[in-house]
């Protein structure tokens, strides 16, 4: 018996519809899968900056890694940190550094000169490792031959690149007992192994002595806010006693923050302390940064001001020396200073990490550029004892215009 023709036609129609729906479904699935493999759009460029022409490259690379990498995928925060580190590494800036978030780390504390008390070296973080700004005399670092301008690349098998001061201290403490074995990078690009025997080096404080009734020697080991009250007391006592010569010892002083620099300079002079040069500026012009005078009655300074400097006179300490030379007629005695003629600024990012960049150059009030060369002393003297003897002899010389 044959089937009903109408029923057969309905069955064929339903079958065609089912096949059509199946084909549509397959096409949708294939399109969806293809869409998953399409490169994700790059993150948009910030509205206030011009995006590089190849900005989408990051999105392409991240998509390929995210979808095709066989191994363990990195955490998103690790990817972001690596991207920022790559940006910083692309800069021709030896002082630029990105520090991931650490407990107790702030933009103020992370980049002030920090004393590694187990060795006696003042450091500041850089991308390559802690940069030595100054070394405490007769400390383990000094005995081992660590010099201002050295970069401590690592200790033992542990690299020190991109670590904040707290983490550097922890790394040194975690090393086995015995000498710390640093790998140091010198300014000339050579590396060397430096064993340093540990000790406990106390942070130097202000000190004043009177080798002769007419001479006062004031040691200013760093420029931090805490020194101001003590400095005012010392200068007040000296004003009552009125020595004819003040020898300000800034040797092996790593400096400090710019606000303290302006305040300390204001105890000795009026007018500009340093001149800021913008990125595109080469000569002339610039923004003067003035001294901040002390409150109360002005202090009467000695007739003669002598400033002792050496290669460990760094950062804002050499800015102070230059200002006293140009603005207060001070005679510089010793060796050329560190030669850091740039100014850095730090920004805390949204995850509490820190990004530090060079944002300006500086010159002395009379226009001397110290970057890479340092301040040249009026009396160039090599040894520490000879430097002090020369400073003492300057006290007996007649005072002339300009110092």
CORSUL-V324578 format. One record per backbone hydrogen bond with DSSP energy under -0.5 kcal/mol. CO is the residue of the C=O (numbers start at 1). NH is the residue of the N-H. E is the energy in kcal/mol with one decimal. If there is no record, write none. Layout:
CO;NH;E
CO;NH;E
This chain:
4;8;-2.1
5;9;-2.1
6;10;-2.1
7;11;-2.3
8;12;-2.2
9;13;-2.0
10;14;-2.4
11;15;-2.0
12;16;-2.2
13;17;-2.4
14;18;-2.5
15;19;-2.6
16;20;-2.3
17;21;-2.6
18;22;-2.4
19;23;-2.4
20;24;-2.4
21;25;-2.6
22;26;-2.5
23;27;-2.5
24;28;-2.3
25;29;-2.5
26;30;-2.6
27;31;-2.4
28;32;-2.6
29;33;-2.7
30;34;-2.4
31;35;-2.3
32;36;-1.9
33;37;-1.2
34;38;-0.7
35;38;-0.6
46;49;-1.4
49;51;-0.5
52;55;-1.7
54;57;-2.0
55;58;-1.1
55;59;-0.5
56;60;-2.1
57;61;-2.7
58;62;-2.9
59;63;-2.2
60;64;-2.2
61;65;-2.4
62;66;-2.8
63;67;-2.2
64;68;-2.2
65;69;-1.7
75;78;-0.6
75;79;-1.9
76;80;-2.3
77;81;-2.4
78;82;-2.4
79;83;-2.0
80;84;-2.1
81;85;-2.7
82;86;-2.0
83;87;-1.9
84;88;-2.4
85;89;-2.5
86;90;-1.2
88;91;-1.5
91;93;-1.5
93;96;-1.3
96;127;-0.9
97;99;-0.5
97;356;-2.7
98;100;-0.6
99;354;-2.7
102;105;-1.7
106;110;-2.5
107;111;-0.6
108;112;-0.6
110;125;-0.5
114;116;-0.7
114;123;-2.9
115;117;-1.2
116;119;-1.5
116;120;-3.4
116;121;-0.9
117;201;-2.6
118;199;-1.9
119;141;-2.9
120;136;-2.6
121;116;-2.8
122;133;-2.6
122;134;-1.1
123;114;-2.7
124;131;-3.0
126;162;-1.3
130;152;-2.6
131;124;-1.5
131;133;-0.7
132;149;-3.4
134;122;-2.9
136;139;-1.5
139;143;-2.6
140;144;-1.8
141;145;-0.5
141;146;-2.3
142;145;-1.0
147;150;-2.2
150;132;-3.2
151;153;-1.1
151;185;-3.1
152;130;-0.7
153;160;-2.7
154;183;-2.3
155;158;-2.3
157;159;-0.6
158;155;-2.4
160;163;-1.2
164;168;-2.3
165;169;-2.5
166;170;-2.3
167;171;-2.3
168;172;-2.2
169;173;-2.3
170;174;-1.8
171;175;-0.6
172;175;-0.9
180;182;-0.9
180;196;-2.8
181;156;-3.1
182;184;-0.6
182;194;-3.0
183;153;-2.1
183;154;-1.1
184;186;-0.6
184;192;-2.0
185;151;-2.5
186;189;-1.7
190;186;-3.1
192;184;-2.8
194;182;-2.6
196;180;-3.0
199;201;-0.5
200;202;-0.6
207;219;-3.4
209;211;-0.5
209;217;-2.8
212;215;-1.8
214;244;-0.7
214;245;-2.0
215;212;-0.8
216;218;-0.5
216;247;-3.3
217;209;-2.0
217;219;-0.6
218;220;-0.6
218;249;-3.1
219;207;-1.4
219;221;-0.6
221;254;-0.7
222;224;-0.6
223;257;-1.2
224;227;-2.3
225;228;-1.4
226;230;-0.7
227;231;-2.9
228;232;-2.6
229;233;-1.8
230;234;-2.3
231;235;-2.8
232;236;-2.3
233;237;-2.2
234;238;-2.3
235;239;-2.4
236;240;-1.4
237;241;-1.3
238;242;-3.1
244;304;-2.5
245;216;-2.2
245;247;-0.5
246;248;-0.7
246;306;-2.6
247;218;-2.9
247;249;-0.7
248;250;-0.9
248;308;-2.3
249;220;-2.2
250;253;-1.3
252;254;-0.6
253;314;-2.4
255;223;-1.9
257;261;-1.8
258;262;-2.3
259;263;-2.0
260;264;-3.1
261;265;-2.7
262;266;-1.6
262;292;-2.3
264;267;-1.5
265;268;-2.0
265;269;-2.1
266;294;-0.7
271;291;-2.6
274;276;-0.5
274;289;-2.6
275;363;-2.0
276;287;-2.3
277;361;-2.1
278;281;-1.1
286;288;-0.6
287;276;-3.3
288;290;-0.6
289;273;-3.3
289;274;-1.1
291;293;-0.7
299;301;-0.6
304;246;-2.5
305;331;-2.1
306;248;-3.4
307;333;-2.6
308;250;-2.1
309;335;-1.9
310;313;-2.1
312;314;-1.1
313;338;-2.1
314;317;-2.2
315;318;-0.6
315;319;-1.6
316;320;-2.1
317;321;-2.2
318;322;-2.2
319;323;-2.2
320;324;-2.6
321;325;-2.0
322;326;-2.5
323;327;-3.3
324;328;-1.4
324;330;-2.4
325;329;-0.5
330;332;-0.5
331;307;-2.8
332;378;-1.1
332;379;-2.2
333;309;-2.4
334;381;-2.3
339;341;-1.0
339;372;-3.3
341;362;-2.2
343;359;-2.6
343;360;-1.4
345;357;-2.3
347;349;-0.5
347;355;-2.4
349;352;-2.1
353;349;-2.9
354;99;-2.7
355;347;-2.5
356;97;-1.8
357;345;-2.6
360;343;-2.9
361;277;-2.9
362;370;-0.6
363;275;-2.7
364;367;-2.6
368;364;-2.0
368;370;-0.6
370;373;-2.0
370;374;-3.5
375;337;-1.1
375;377;-0.6
378;380;-0.5
379;334;-2.5
379;381;-0.7
383;387;-2.4
384;388;-2.0
385;389;-2.2
386;390;-2.5
387;391;-2.3
388;392;-2.3
389;393;-2.0
390;394;-1.9
391;395;-0.8
392;395;-0.6
393;396;-1.2
394;397;-1.5
400;403;-2.1
